[in-house]
Amino acid sequence: MHARPAGAVVRAVAPFQASVQVRRDDRAADARSALRLMSLGAEAGTAVTVVATGDDAPEAAAAVAEVLRTAS
C-alpha cells in the first residue's frame, strides 16, 4: 500500500473508537498507522481483510473498506 491510500485509511478510522486491523495473508497492521499499513506490501488489487472490534466496529470497518475499494 502506498502512502496516499494508507493515509486515507488512517483518516477514515480517526473518528472511531474501534480497534481496526488490515490483514494480508499472515500479516496484520493497525489501521491507525500509515507506516504499518505500507509495510503490508499490498498493491492495488491485493486481497486484504479488515477486522474491527469495539462498539462502532461495523462502521469503522465499512469506512476502511470504502477507502480501500476506491483506492484501487
C-alpha positions as CSV (number, residue, x, y, z in Angstrom):
1,M,0.0,0.0,0.0
2,H,1.4,3.4,-0.9
3,A,1.4,6.5,1.3
4,R,-1.7,8.2,-0.1
5,P,-4.1,5.2,0.4
6,A,-2.5,4.4,3.8
7,G,-3.1,8.0,4.9
8,A,-6.7,7.8,3.7
9,V,-7.2,4.7,5.8
10,V,-5.7,6.4,8.9
11,R,-8.0,9.4,8.4
12,A,-11.0,7.1,7.9
13,V,-10.6,5.4,11.2
14,A,-9.8,8.5,13.2
15,P,-13.4,9.3,14.2
16,F,-14.0,5.8,15.5
17,Q,-13.1,4.2,18.9
18,A,-12.9,0.7,17.4
19,S,-9.6,-1.2,17.0
20,V,-9.1,-1.8,13.3
21,Q,-6.6,-4.0,11.6
22,V,-5.9,-4.6,7.9
23,R,-4.7,-8.2,7.3
24,R,-2.9,-9.7,4.3
25,D,-2.0,-13.3,4.4
26,D,-0.4,-13.9,7.8
27,R,0.4,-10.3,8.5
28,A,-1.6,-7.6,10.2
29,A,-1.3,-3.8,10.5
30,D,-3.0,-1.4,12.8
31,A,-5.2,0.8,10.6
32,R,-4.2,3.9,12.6
33,S,-0.5,3.6,11.4
34,A,0.3,4.5,7.8
35,L,3.8,3.1,8.2
36,R,2.5,-0.3,9.3
37,L,-0.1,-0.3,6.5
38,M,2.5,0.4,4.0
39,S,4.7,-2.5,5.4
40,L,2.0,-5.0,4.4
41,G,3.1,-4.6,0.7
42,A,-0.5,-4.7,-0.5
43,E,-0.6,-3.4,-4.1
44,A,-3.7,-2.3,-5.8
45,G,-5.9,-5.4,-6.3
46,T,-4.4,-7.4,-3.4
47,A,-7.0,-9.1,-1.3
48,V,-7.0,-7.9,2.3
49,T,-9.2,-8.5,5.3
50,V,-10.5,-5.7,7.6
51,V,-11.0,-6.7,11.2
52,A,-12.6,-4.3,13.7
53,T,-13.6,-4.8,17.3
54,G,-15.4,-2.4,19.6
55,D,-18.7,-0.6,19.9
56,D,-18.5,1.1,16.5
57,A,-16.6,-1.7,14.7
58,P,-19.1,-2.2,11.9
59,E,-19.0,1.5,10.9
60,A,-15.2,1.6,11.2
61,A,-14.7,-1.5,9.1
62,A,-17.1,-0.1,6.5
63,A,-15.2,3.2,6.4
64,V,-11.9,1.4,5.8
65,A,-13.4,-1.0,3.2
66,E,-14.8,2.0,1.3
67,V,-11.4,3.8,1.3
68,L,-9.7,0.6,0.1
69,R,-12.3,0.0,-2.6
70,T,-11.9,3.4,-4.0
71,A,-8.1,3.5,-3.7
72,S,-7.7,0.6,-6.2
